[in-house]
Protein backbone atom coordinates (compact mmCIF):
# COMPACT_ATOMS: atom_id res chain seq x y z
CA UNK A 1 0.00 0.00 0.00
CA UNK A 2 1.25 3.44 -0.87
CA UNK A 3 0.99 5.98 1.92
CA UNK A 4 2.20 9.54 2.37
CA UNK A 5 5.18 8.25 4.34
CA UNK A 6 6.55 5.76 1.79
CA UNK A 7 5.81 7.40 -1.56
CA UNK A 8 7.80 9.44 -4.05
CA UNK A 9 6.56 11.60 -6.91
CA UNK A 10 7.33 9.94 -10.21
CA UNK A 11 5.91 12.49 -12.65
CA UNK A 12 3.29 15.16 -13.22
CA UNK A 13 1.16 14.81 -16.36
CA UNK A 14 -0.70 17.67 -17.98
CA UNK A 15 -3.27 15.54 -19.79
CA UNK A 16 -5.35 12.50 -18.99
CA UNK A 17 -3.89 10.68 -21.99
CA UNK A 18 -0.32 11.09 -20.68
CA UNK A 19 -1.47 9.87 -17.28
CA UNK A 20 -3.05 6.78 -18.84
CA UNK A 21 0.13 5.96 -20.78
CA UNK A 22 2.26 6.19 -17.63
CA UNK A 23 -0.27 4.15 -15.66
CA UNK A 24 -0.30 1.45 -18.36
CA UNK A 25 3.50 1.24 -18.35
CA UNK A 26 3.58 0.92 -14.56
CA UNK A 27 0.87 -1.75 -14.58
CA UNK A 28 2.73 -3.71 -17.23
CA UNK A 29 5.86 -3.60 -15.06
CA UNK A 30 3.90 -4.65 -11.98
CA UNK A 31 4.60 -1.45 -10.06
CA UNK A 32 2.01 -0.16 -7.62
CA UNK A 33 1.12 3.51 -8.13
CA UNK A 34 -1.29 6.23 -7.05
CA UNK A 35 -2.64 9.04 -9.23
CA UNK A 36 -3.69 12.33 -7.62
CA UNK A 37 -5.66 14.69 -9.84
CA UNK A 38 -5.91 18.40 -9.22
CA UNK A 39 -8.07 20.98 -10.96
CA UNK A 40 -6.12 24.09 -11.85
CA UNK A 41 -9.31 26.14 -12.08
CA UNK A 42 -10.36 25.59 -8.47
CA UNK A 43 -9.52 28.39 -6.10
CA UNK A 44 -6.86 27.67 -3.52
CA UNK A 45 -6.53 28.80 0.04
CA UNK A 46 -4.11 31.50 -1.11
CA UNK A 47 -6.27 32.72 -4.02
CA UNK A 48 -9.80 32.42 -2.68
CA UNK A 49 -12.36 33.79 -5.10
CA UNK A 50 -10.03 33.95 -8.11
CA UNK A 51 -12.17 31.60 -10.22
CA UNK A 52 -15.28 33.66 -9.60
CA UNK A 53 -13.52 36.82 -10.83
CA UNK A 54 -11.90 35.42 -13.95
CA UNK A 55 -14.21 32.52 -14.83
CA UNK A 56 -13.41 29.67 -17.20
CA UNK A 57 -15.00 30.89 -20.44
CA UNK A 58 -12.89 29.94 -23.44
CA UNK A 59 -10.61 27.63 -21.46
CA UNK A 60 -10.25 24.02 -22.47
CA UNK A 61 -11.56 21.89 -19.62
CA UNK A 62 -9.34 19.01 -20.76
CA UNK A 63 -6.26 21.13 -20.03
CA UNK A 64 -7.46 22.31 -16.63
CA UNK A 65 -6.31 19.22 -14.72
CA UNK A 66 -2.90 17.94 -13.64
CA UNK A 67 -2.20 14.36 -12.66
CA UNK A 68 0.57 13.58 -10.19
CA UNK A 69 1.71 9.95 -10.16
CA UNK A 70 3.29 8.52 -7.03
CA UNK A 71 5.07 5.22 -6.52
CA UNK A 72 6.62 3.54 -3.50
CA UNK A 73 9.97 5.03 -2.62
CA UNK A 74 11.59 1.60 -3.05
CA UNK A 75 10.20 1.28 -6.60
CA UNK A 76 11.16 4.76 -7.81
CA UNK A 77 14.23 3.81 -9.86
CA UNK A 78 12.50 0.83 -11.42
CA UNK A 79 9.50 3.04 -12.31
CA UNK A 80 11.76 5.67 -13.89
CA UNK A 81 13.46 2.96 -15.93
CA UNK A 82 10.16 1.63 -17.30
CA UNK A 83 9.19 5.14 -18.48
CA UNK A 84 12.34 5.57 -20.56
TORLO-910895 format. One line per 2 residues: number of its first residue (from 0); their letters; for each residue x, y, z of C-alpha. Coordinates in nm, 4 decimals. Layout:
BEGIN
NUM> A> X,Y,Z; ...
***
This chain:
BEGIN
0> XX> 0.0000,0.0000,0.0000; 0.1249,0.3443,-0.0874
2> XX> 0.0993,0.5983,0.1921; 0.2202,0.9535,0.2375
4> XX> 0.5183,0.8252,0.4340; 0.6549,0.5759,0.1793
6> XX> 0.5806,0.7402,-0.1560; 0.7803,0.9439,-0.4050
8> XX> 0.6562,1.1599,-0.6908; 0.7326,0.9945,-1.0213
10> XX> 0.5914,1.2491,-1.2654; 0.3291,1.5164,-1.3224
12> XX> 0.1159,1.4812,-1.6363; -0.0696,1.7665,-1.7981
14> XX> -0.3267,1.5538,-1.9793; -0.5350,1.2496,-1.8991
16> XX> -0.3892,1.0675,-2.1994; -0.0324,1.1089,-2.0678
18> XX> -0.1473,0.9873,-1.7279; -0.3055,0.6785,-1.8841
20> XX> 0.0128,0.5964,-2.0775; 0.2260,0.6195,-1.7634
22> XX> -0.0273,0.4145,-1.5661; -0.0303,0.1451,-1.8358
24> XX> 0.3501,0.1241,-1.8352; 0.3576,0.0925,-1.4563
26> XX> 0.0874,-0.1752,-1.4579; 0.2729,-0.3715,-1.7228
28> XX> 0.5864,-0.3597,-1.5062; 0.3897,-0.4653,-1.1980
30> XX> 0.4604,-0.1445,-1.0062; 0.2010,-0.0156,-0.7621
32> XX> 0.1125,0.3509,-0.8134; -0.1289,0.6225,-0.7050
34> XX> -0.2641,0.9044,-0.9228; -0.3690,1.2331,-0.7619
36> XX> -0.5663,1.4689,-0.9844; -0.5907,1.8401,-0.9222
38> XX> -0.8070,2.0980,-1.0957; -0.6117,2.4090,-1.1855
40> XX> -0.9314,2.6142,-1.2078; -1.0355,2.5590,-0.8471
42> XX> -0.9515,2.8388,-0.6096; -0.6858,2.7665,-0.3525
44> XX> -0.6534,2.8803,0.0042; -0.4114,3.1495,-0.1111
46> XX> -0.6268,3.2722,-0.4017; -0.9795,3.2416,-0.2684
48> XX> -1.2356,3.3790,-0.5099; -1.0034,3.3945,-0.8110
50> XX> -1.2173,3.1599,-1.0215; -1.5279,3.3663,-0.9603
52> XX> -1.3523,3.6817,-1.0831; -1.1896,3.5424,-1.3954
54> XX> -1.4208,3.2518,-1.4835; -1.3410,2.9672,-1.7201
56> XX> -1.5003,3.0895,-2.0443; -1.2886,2.9940,-2.3439
58> XX> -1.0607,2.7634,-2.1462; -1.0254,2.4015,-2.2473
60> XX> -1.1557,2.1887,-1.9620; -0.9340,1.9005,-2.0763
62> XX> -0.6263,2.1134,-2.0030; -0.7461,2.2310,-1.6634
64> XX> -0.6315,1.9215,-1.4724; -0.2903,1.7945,-1.3635
66> XX> -0.2201,1.4357,-1.2660; 0.0573,1.3575,-1.0189
68> XX> 0.1706,0.9955,-1.0158; 0.3286,0.8522,-0.7034
70> XX> 0.5072,0.5215,-0.6518; 0.6616,0.3544,-0.3497
72> XX> 0.9974,0.5032,-0.2618; 1.1591,0.1598,-0.3047
74> XX> 1.0196,0.1277,-0.6604; 1.1158,0.4759,-0.7815
76> XX> 1.4232,0.3814,-0.9856; 1.2499,0.0832,-1.1417
78> XX> 0.9501,0.3040,-1.2309; 1.1764,0.5667,-1.3891
80> XX> 1.3462,0.2958,-1.5931; 1.0162,0.1626,-1.7297
82> XX> 0.9186,0.5142,-1.8485; 1.2344,0.5571,-2.0557
***
